[in-house]
């Protein structure tokens, strides 16, 4: 998948990535914030970077849109091929 490829269902993928990321954190004994949405998104992103699941973004690109894109790409990659979100 090229860097410029737009995922067809990016919003649903981000929602799934947040769900999976929160579950992973909880399994490791961490309680990440669940509201508000921007805080939850950044917390899951930082958790996934910390556990080496995703590559961190450069500081100048660390904003909401880029974080969501990175989460969507991560979950798209780890979902099984027969998942309806792929």
N, CA, C and O atoms as a GROMACS GRO file, in nm:
protein
  344
    1UNK      N    1   0.085  -0.117   0.000
    1UNK     CA    2   0.000   0.000   0.000
    1UNK      C    3   0.090   0.123   0.000
    1UNK      O    4   0.178   0.135   0.084
    2UNK      N    5   0.067   0.214  -0.094
    2UNK     CA    6   0.150   0.333  -0.100
    2UNK      C    7   0.111   0.433   0.008
    2UNK      O    8   0.004   0.422   0.069
    3UNK      N    9   0.199   0.528   0.033
    3UNK     CA   10   0.175   0.626   0.139
    3UNK      C   11   0.058   0.717   0.108
    3UNK      O   12  -0.002   0.773   0.200
    4UNK      N   13   0.025   0.734  -0.018
    4UNK     CA   14  -0.082   0.826  -0.056
    4UNK      C   15  -0.216   0.756  -0.071
    4UNK      O   16  -0.316   0.822  -0.100
    5UNK      N   17  -0.222   0.626  -0.051
    5UNK     CA   18  -0.345   0.553  -0.066
    5UNK      C   19  -0.445   0.593   0.042
    5UNK      O   20  -0.412   0.593   0.160
    6UNK      N   21  -0.565   0.626   0.000
    6UNK     CA   22  -0.672   0.659   0.094
    6UNK      C   23  -0.746   0.531   0.128
    6UNK      O   24  -0.795   0.461   0.039
    7UNK      N   25  -0.755   0.502   0.255
    7UNK     CA   26  -0.831   0.385   0.297
    7UNK      C   27  -0.980   0.417   0.283
    7UNK      O   28  -1.024   0.526   0.320
    8UNK      N   29  -1.055   0.323   0.230
    8UNK     CA   30  -1.196   0.347   0.200
    8UNK      C   31  -1.280   0.369   0.326
    8UNK      O   32  -1.374   0.448   0.324
    9UNK      N   33  -1.247   0.301   0.432
    9UNK     CA   34  -1.326   0.311   0.554
    9UNK      C   35  -1.236   0.350   0.672
    9UNK      O   36  -1.235   0.283   0.775
   10UNK      N   37  -1.162   0.457   0.654
   10UNK     CA   38  -1.063   0.500   0.753
   10UNK      C   39  -1.126   0.526   0.890
   10UNK      O   40  -1.068   0.490   0.992
   11UNK      N   41  -1.244   0.588   0.894
   11UNK     CA   42  -1.307   0.618   1.022
   11UNK      C   43  -1.338   0.491   1.100
   11UNK      O   44  -1.317   0.486   1.222
   12UNK      N   45  -1.389   0.389   1.031
   12UNK     CA   46  -1.419   0.262   1.097
   12UNK      C   47  -1.292   0.192   1.143
   12UNK      O   48  -1.289   0.130   1.249
   13UNK      N   49  -1.186   0.203   1.063
   13UNK     CA   50  -1.058   0.143   1.101
   13UNK      C   51  -1.000   0.212   1.224
   13UNK      O   52  -0.944   0.145   1.311
   14UNK      N   53  -1.013   0.344   1.232
   14UNK     CA   54  -0.964   0.417   1.349
   14UNK      C   55  -1.042   0.373   1.472
   14UNK      O   56  -0.984   0.352   1.578
   15UNK      N   57  -1.173   0.361   1.459
   15UNK     CA   58  -1.256   0.318   1.571
   15UNK      C   59  -1.214   0.179   1.619
   15UNK      O   60  -1.204   0.155   1.739
   16UNK      N   61  -1.188   0.089   1.526
   16UNK     CA   62  -1.144  -0.047   1.560
   16UNK      C   63  -1.005  -0.043   1.624
   16UNK      O   64  -0.979  -0.116   1.720
   17UNK      N   65  -0.915   0.041   1.572
   17UNK     CA   66  -0.780   0.053   1.628
   17UNK      C   67  -0.786   0.104   1.771
   17UNK      O   68  -0.711   0.056   1.857
   18UNK      N   69  -0.874   0.198   1.798
   18UNK     CA   70  -0.889   0.249   1.935
   18UNK      C   71  -0.940   0.140   2.027
   18UNK      O   72  -0.893   0.124   2.140
   19UNK      N   73  -1.038   0.065   1.979
   19UNK     CA   74  -1.094  -0.045   2.058
   19UNK      C   75  -0.986  -0.149   2.091
   19UNK      O   76  -0.971  -0.190   2.206
   20UNK      N   77  -0.911  -0.192   1.991
   20UNK     CA   78  -0.807  -0.292   2.009
   20UNK      C   79  -0.694  -0.238   2.096
   20UNK      O   80  -0.644  -0.307   2.185
   21UNK      N   81  -0.654  -0.114   2.071
   21UNK     CA   82  -0.548  -0.052   2.149
   21UNK      C   83  -0.583  -0.040   2.296
   21UNK      O   84  -0.500  -0.065   2.382
   22UNK      N   85  -0.707   0.000   2.325
   22UNK     CA   86  -0.751   0.010   2.464
   22UNK      C   87  -0.753  -0.126   2.532
   22UNK      O   88  -0.715  -0.138   2.649
   23UNK      N   89  -0.796  -0.229   2.459
   23UNK     CA   90  -0.796  -0.364   2.515
   23UNK      C   91  -0.654  -0.412   2.543
   23UNK      O   92  -0.629  -0.474   2.646
   24UNK      N   93  -0.562  -0.384   2.450
   24UNK     CA   94  -0.422  -0.424   2.470
   24UNK      C   95  -0.364  -0.355   2.593
   24UNK      O   96  -0.294  -0.418   2.673
   25UNK      N   97  -0.393  -0.228   2.609
   25UNK     CA   98  -0.341  -0.153   2.724
   25UNK      C   99  -0.398  -0.208   2.853
   25UNK      O  100  -0.327  -0.224   2.952
   26UNK      N  101  -0.528  -0.238   2.852
   26UNK     CA  102  -0.593  -0.291   2.972
   26UNK      C  103  -0.533  -0.427   3.009
   26UNK      O  104  -0.516  -0.457   3.127
   27UNK      N  105  -0.502  -0.510   2.908
   27UNK     CA  106  -0.442  -0.640   2.935
   27UNK      C  107  -0.303  -0.625   2.999
   27UNK      O  108  -0.257  -0.715   3.069
   28UNK      N  109  -0.239  -0.512   2.975
   28UNK     CA  110  -0.108  -0.488   3.035
   28UNK      C  111  -0.119  -0.406   3.164
   28UNK      O  112  -0.018  -0.362   3.220
   29UNK      N  113  -0.242  -0.387   3.210
   29UNK     CA  114  -0.263  -0.319   3.338
   29UNK      C  115  -0.269  -0.168   3.331
   29UNK      O  116  -0.262  -0.102   3.434
   30UNK      N  117  -0.281  -0.113   3.211
   30UNK     CA  118  -0.290   0.032   3.195
   30UNK      C  119  -0.433   0.074   3.170
   30UNK      O  120  -0.505   0.010   3.093
   31UNK      N  121  -0.474   0.180   3.234
   31UNK     CA  122  -0.607   0.236   3.210
   31UNK      C  123  -0.589   0.368   3.136
   31UNK      O  124  -0.564   0.471   3.197
   32UNK      N  125  -0.603   0.362   3.004
   32UNK     CA  126  -0.590   0.482   2.922
   32UNK      C  127  -0.720   0.562   2.929
   32UNK      O  128  -0.826   0.505   2.955
   33UNK      N  129  -0.713   0.693   2.906
   33UNK     CA  130  -0.835   0.774   2.908
   33UNK      C  131  -0.929   0.732   2.796
   33UNK      O  132  -0.885   0.699   2.686
   34UNK      N  133  -1.058   0.733   2.824
   34UNK     CA  134  -1.157   0.694   2.723
   34UNK      C  135  -1.232   0.814   2.668
   34UNK      O  136  -1.306   0.801   2.570
   35UNK      N  137  -1.215   0.930   2.728
   35UNK     CA  138  -1.274   1.054   2.678
   35UNK      C  139  -1.182   1.168   2.713
   35UNK      O  140  -1.106   1.152   2.808
   36UNK      N  141  -1.181   1.275   2.647
   36UNK     CA  142  -1.244   1.305   2.519
   36UNK      C  143  -1.172   1.234   2.404
   36UNK      O  144  -1.061   1.182   2.421
   37UNK      N  145  -1.233   1.233   2.289
   37UNK     CA  146  -1.183   1.157   2.174
   37UNK      C  147  -1.038   1.190   2.136
   37UNK      O  148  -0.960   1.098   2.116
   38UNK      N  149  -0.999   1.319   2.125
   38UNK     CA  150  -0.860   1.346   2.086
   38UNK      C  151  -0.759   1.294   2.189
   38UNK      O  152  -0.651   1.248   2.152
   39UNK      N  153  -0.793   1.300   2.315
   39UNK     CA  154  -0.704   1.250   2.419
   39UNK      C  155  -0.693   1.098   2.412
   39UNK      O  156  -0.584   1.042   2.428
   40UNK      N  157  -0.804   1.032   2.390
   40UNK     CA  158  -0.805   0.886   2.378
   40UNK      C  159  -0.722   0.842   2.257
   40UNK      O  160  -0.643   0.748   2.267
   41UNK      N  161  -0.739   0.910   2.146
   41UNK     CA  162  -0.666   0.876   2.024
   41UNK      C  163  -0.515   0.890   2.045
   41UNK      O  164  -0.438   0.802   2.007
   42UNK      N  165  -0.473   1.001   2.106
   42UNK     CA  166  -0.331   1.022   2.127
   42UNK      C  167  -0.276   0.923   2.230
   42UNK      O  168  -0.163   0.877   2.215
   43UNK      N  169  -0.354   0.889   2.333
   43UNK     CA  170  -0.309   0.794   2.434
   43UNK      C  171  -0.287   0.656   2.373
   43UNK      O  172  -0.187   0.590   2.402
   44UNK      N  173  -0.379   0.611   2.290
   44UNK     CA  174  -0.365   0.481   2.224
   44UNK      C  175  -0.245   0.484   2.130
   44UNK      O  176  -0.167   0.388   2.126
   45UNK      N  177  -0.229   0.591   2.055
   45UNK     CA  178  -0.114   0.604   1.966
   45UNK      C  179   0.016   0.594   2.044
   45UNK      O  180   0.106   0.518   2.006
   46UNK      N  181   0.027   0.670   2.154
   46UNK     CA  182   0.150   0.668   2.233
   46UNK      C  183   0.175   0.531   2.296
   46UNK      O  184   0.289   0.487   2.306
   47UNK      N  185   0.068   0.464   2.338
   47UNK     CA  186   0.082   0.328   2.391
   47UNK      C  187   0.137   0.234   2.284
   47UNK      O  188   0.229   0.157   2.311
   48UNK      N  189   0.081   0.240   2.164
   48UNK     CA  190   0.124   0.152   2.056
   48UNK      C  191   0.268   0.181   2.013
   48UNK      O  192   0.341   0.090   1.974
   49UNK      N  193   0.308   0.306   2.019
   49UNK     CA  194   0.447   0.340   1.990
   49UNK      C  195   0.537   0.280   2.098
   49UNK      O  196   0.641   0.223   2.068
   50UNK      N  197   0.496   0.292   2.224
   50UNK     CA  198   0.575   0.242   2.337
   50UNK      C  199   0.595   0.091   2.331
   50UNK      O  200   0.702   0.042   2.367
   51UNK      N  201   0.493   0.018   2.286
   51UNK     CA  202   0.505  -0.128   2.279
   51UNK      C  203   0.552  -0.175   2.141
   51UNK      O  204   0.540  -0.292   2.106
   52UNK      N  205   0.604  -0.082   2.063
   52UNK     CA  206   0.664  -0.110   1.932
   52UNK      C  207   0.568  -0.175   1.833
   52UNK      O  208   0.608  -0.258   1.752
   53UNK      N  209   0.442  -0.137   1.839
   53UNK     CA  210   0.345  -0.185   1.741
   53UNK      C  211   0.341  -0.095   1.617
   53UNK      O  212   0.312  -0.142   1.507
   54UNK      N  213   0.369   0.034   1.636
   54UNK     CA  214   0.371   0.127   1.523
   54UNK      C  215   0.495   0.215   1.533
   54UNK      O  216   0.551   0.234   1.641
   55UNK      N  217   0.535   0.268   1.420
   55UNK     CA  218   0.649   0.359   1.413
   55UNK      C  219   0.602   0.499   1.451
   55UNK      O  220   0.498   0.544   1.403
   56UNK      N  221   0.677   0.567   1.536
   56UNK     CA  222   0.634   0.702   1.575
   56UNK      C  223   0.641   0.801   1.459
   56UNK      O  224   0.725   0.790   1.370
   57UNK      N  225   0.550   0.896   1.462
   57UNK     CA  226   0.550   1.003   1.364
   57UNK      C  227   0.656   1.105   1.400
   57UNK      O  228   0.690   1.120   1.518
   58UNK      N  229   0.710   1.177   1.300
   58UNK     CA  230   0.800   1.288   1.332
   58UNK      C  231   0.723   1.396   1.412
   58UNK      O  232   0.602   1.410   1.395
   59UNK      N  233   0.792   1.470   1.496
   59UNK     CA  234   0.727   1.569   1.582
   59UNK      C  235   0.644   1.671   1.504
   59UNK      O  236   0.539   1.714   1.551
   60UNK      N  237   0.691   1.710   1.387
   60UNK     CA  238   0.618   1.812   1.310
   60UNK      C  239   0.489   1.756   1.247
   60UNK      O  240   0.405   1.833   1.200
   61UNK      N  241   0.472   1.626   1.247
   61UNK     CA  242   0.351   1.564   1.192
   61UNK      C  243   0.264   1.502   1.300
   61UNK      O  244   0.174   1.423   1.269
   62UNK      N  245   0.289   1.535   1.424
   62UNK     CA  246   0.215   1.475   1.536
   62UNK      C  247   0.088   1.555   1.561
   62UNK      O  248   0.079   1.632   1.657
   63UNK      N  249  -0.011   1.536   1.474
   63UNK     CA  250  -0.140   1.600   1.491
   63UNK      C  251  -0.251   1.496   1.476
   63UNK      O  252  -0.224   1.381   1.440
   64UNK      N  253  -0.372   1.536   1.502
   64UNK     CA  254  -0.484   1.442   1.504
   64UNK      C  255  -0.504   1.364   1.376
   64UNK      O  256  -0.525   1.243   1.380
   65UNK      N  257  -0.497   1.432   1.262
   65UNK     CA  258  -0.521   1.365   1.134
   65UNK      C  259  -0.413   1.261   1.105
   65UNK      O  260  -0.444   1.150   1.061
   66UNK      N  261  -0.289   1.295   1.130
   66UNK     CA  262  -0.180   1.200   1.104
   66UNK      C  263  -0.182   1.084   1.202
   66UNK      O  264  -0.150   0.971   1.164
   67UNK      N  265  -0.219   1.110   1.326
   67UNK     CA  266  -0.229   1.002   1.425
   67UNK      C  267  -0.340   0.904   1.383
   67UNK      O  268  -0.320   0.783   1.388
   68UNK      N  269  -0.454   0.958   1.343
   68UNK     CA  270  -0.564   0.872   1.299
   68UNK      C  271  -0.524   0.789   1.178
   68UNK      O  272  -0.557   0.671   1.170
   69UNK      N  273  -0.455   0.851   1.084
   69UNK     CA  274  -0.409   0.779   0.964
   69UNK      C  275  -0.315   0.665   1.003
   69UNK      O  276  -0.326   0.555   0.951
   70UNK      N  277  -0.223   0.693   1.096
   70UNK     CA  278  -0.127   0.591   1.140
   70UNK      C  279  -0.200   0.476   1.210
   70UNK      O  280  -0.167   0.359   1.189
   71UNK      N  281  -0.300   0.507   1.294
   71UNK     CA  282  -0.377   0.403   1.361
   71UNK      C  283  -0.455   0.319   1.260
   71UNK      O  284  -0.462   0.197   1.271
   72UNK      N  285  -0.514   0.386   1.160
   72UNK     CA  286  -0.592   0.313   1.058
   72UNK      C  287  -0.501   0.220   0.978
   72UNK      O  288  -0.539   0.107   0.949
   73UNK      N  289  -0.383   0.267   0.941
   73UNK     CA  290  -0.290   0.182   0.867
   73UNK      C  291  -0.243   0.064   0.951
   73UNK      O  292  -0.229  -0.047   0.901
   74UNK      N  293  -0.220   0.088   1.079
   74UNK     CA  294  -0.177  -0.020   1.169
   74UNK      C  295  -0.283  -0.129   1.178
   74UNK      O  296  -0.253  -0.247   1.160
   75UNK      N  297  -0.407  -0.090   1.205
   75UNK     CA  298  -0.512  -0.192   1.224
   75UNK      C  299  -0.542  -0.260   1.090
   75UNK      O  300  -0.572  -0.380   1.088
   76UNK      N  301  -0.534  -0.188   0.980
   76UNK     CA  302  -0.555  -0.248   0.848
   76UNK      C  303  -0.452  -0.358   0.823
   76UNK      O  304  -0.484  -0.462   0.766
   77UNK      N  305  -0.330  -0.334   0.867
   77UNK     CA  306  -0.223  -0.431   0.847
   77UNK      C  307  -0.240  -0.554   0.935
   77UNK      O  308  -0.208  -0.665   0.893
   78UNK      N  309  -0.290  -0.537   1.058
   78UNK     CA  310  -0.296  -0.650   1.150
   78UNK      C  311  -0.427  -0.728   1.144
   78UNK      O  312  -0.435  -0.838   1.199
   79UNK      N  313  -0.528  -0.675   1.079
   79UNK     CA  314  -0.654  -0.749   1.066
   79UNK      C  315  -0.637  -0.867   0.974
   79UNK      O  316  -0.558  -0.862   0.880
   80UNK      N  317  -0.710  -0.975   0.999
   80UNK     CA  318  -0.704  -1.090   0.908
   80UNK      C  319  -0.761  -1.051   0.771
   80UNK      O  320  -0.840  -0.958   0.759
   81UNK      N  321  -0.718  -1.125   0.668
   81UNK     CA  322  -0.759  -1.093   0.531
   81UNK      C  323  -0.909  -1.103   0.510
   81UNK      O  324  -0.964  -1.033   0.424
   82UNK      N  325  -0.976  -1.187   0.585
   82UNK     CA  326  -1.121  -1.203   0.564
   82UNK      C  327  -1.204  -1.106   0.647
   82UNK      O  328  -1.327  -1.118   0.648
   83UNK      N  329  -1.143  -1.012   0.717
   83UNK     CA  330  -1.217  -0.914   0.797
   83UNK      C  331  -1.292  -0.818   0.705
   83UNK      O  332  -1.236  -0.774   0.604
   84UNK      N  333  -1.417  -0.785   0.737
   84UNK     CA  334  -1.495  -0.696   0.650
   84UNK      C  335  -1.441  -0.554   0.641
   84UNK      O  336  -1.477  -0.481   0.549
   85UNK      N  337  -1.356  -0.511   0.734
   85UNK     CA  338  -1.300  -0.377   0.727
   85UNK      C  339  -1.185  -0.366   0.628
   85UNK      O  340  -1.141  -0.255   0.595
   86UNK      N  341  -1.135  -0.479   0.579
   86UNK     CA  342  -1.023  -0.473   0.485
   86UNK      C  343  -1.068  -0.443   0.346
   86UNK      O  344  -0.986  -0.434   0.255
   0.00000   0.00000   0.00000
